[in-house]
Amino acid sequence: MPKKIRELKSMLLKAGCISEPGKGSHTKWKHPLINRKIILSGNDGADAKRYQEKEVMQLLKDIKKAQS
């Protein structure tokens, strides 16, 4: 069962990521320690696409690695 967009956003916020508004339902996410942005599209209640979940998980892994 895919995660909801709001769940991915919550995970990013807990990891210390900063959100910037984008066009429409898009939001840009970045972390101060990582020089990379990811873009999440879709309303909060929508199911996340598989690639969106993978991008978020990879960013969270990179953040954890950078903090240690």
C-alpha positions as a printed Julia matrix, in Angstrom:
68×3 Matrix{Float64}:
  0.0    0.0    0.0
  1.55   3.32  -1.05
  2.15   6.07   1.46
  0.2    9.3    1.27
  1.93  12.53   0.25
  1.27  13.94   3.73
  3.2   11.02   5.26
  6.24  11.75   3.08
  6.07  15.43   3.98
  5.88  14.55   7.66
  8.95  12.31   7.37
 10.89  15.11   5.67
  9.89  17.65   8.33
 10.98  15.31  11.13
 14.37  14.91   9.42
 14.87  18.69   9.42
 14.09  19.44   5.79
 12.81  22.82   4.72
  9.85  23.23   2.41
  9.53  25.86  -0.29
  6.3   26.43  -2.18
  6.2   25.52  -5.83
  3.61  25.87  -8.54
  0.23  24.3   -7.85
  0.49  21.2   -5.68
  4.3   21.02  -5.96
  6.59  21.58  -2.99
 10.4   21.75  -3.05
 12.27  20.11  -0.18
 15.89  20.56   0.82
 18.08  19.89   3.83
 20.85  22.25   5.0
 23.46  19.44   5.01
 22.59  18.01   1.59
 23.12  19.97  -1.62
 20.13  18.48  -3.42
 16.43  19.26  -3.74
 13.51  16.96  -4.33
 10.09  17.99  -5.55
  6.9   16.37  -4.31
  3.79  16.83  -6.39
  0.24  15.96  -5.45
 -2.28  16.85  -2.8
 -1.72  15.67   0.78
 -4.4   12.97   0.59
 -3.15  11.51  -2.7
 -1.2    8.26  -2.89
  2.51   8.83  -3.48
  4.08   7.42  -6.6
  6.74   4.76  -6.19
  9.5    7.08  -7.46
  8.48   9.74  -4.92
  8.81   7.27  -2.05
 12.23   6.18  -3.36
 13.45   9.78  -3.64
 12.35  10.57  -0.08
 13.91   7.4    1.35
 17.19   8.11  -0.47
 17.26  11.68   0.82
 16.57  10.51   4.37
 19.39   7.96   4.07
 21.77  10.66   2.8
 20.78  12.97   5.67
 21.46  10.24   8.21
 24.85   9.54   6.63
 25.76  13.27   6.62
 24.83  13.67  10.29
 27.1   10.85  11.44
